[in-house]
């Protein structure tokens, strides 16, 4: 019995040393998924009217850049409830505020705030807490996903026809498609960030959903912004449980132009 206690103490001490080392370094590197099956969908709730948000925006941009060759998908939702404080965020949308409220119910959190990050629909974090985010990210990348999704799309002007197929998951799932602008900046002239030029990454401009209750394979057409182009924008799809909010799988759409009818 004593030997078990001693071994437990030694193991705990070693774990403490590792945790302290991580804290001192301030971050841990993104590790590859086990068997290539892990993924991370990172949802940031942010606002140009929030003085705490630029640090989170910058952190998520860094993570996005580091993880270009990994199954990491970043979505930045600009909420609208800070627009009343003196600066109207041009990217804000009440739909994204409602999505954050939905997460507060799913995760049993009494308040919503910015910057907040949700990873795989399972837990919330302060968006500027780099150590916590990187640890959660690594856990997600080493946890097998419960669903896989394939998206193939063709662009025709301001519309995108998406062919999707989902395997795994549950009958309560839905497929969501986010239209994302990769980079943008704003000069803020009033409010908490007055006088600053803010850089943004992975800005969501539209979020579309379809039920997977009846079938997990199909086609949907979504509207694109007039200035959408495949170099500066992308479409990210993910499978989310409508009851718990948990996200089971995610991917980027493979987009092709419609063939020229004259050829």
Order of alpha helices (4+ residues) and beta strands (2+ residues): alpha-beta-alpha-beta-alpha-beta-beta-alpha-beta-beta-beta-beta-beta-beta-beta-beta
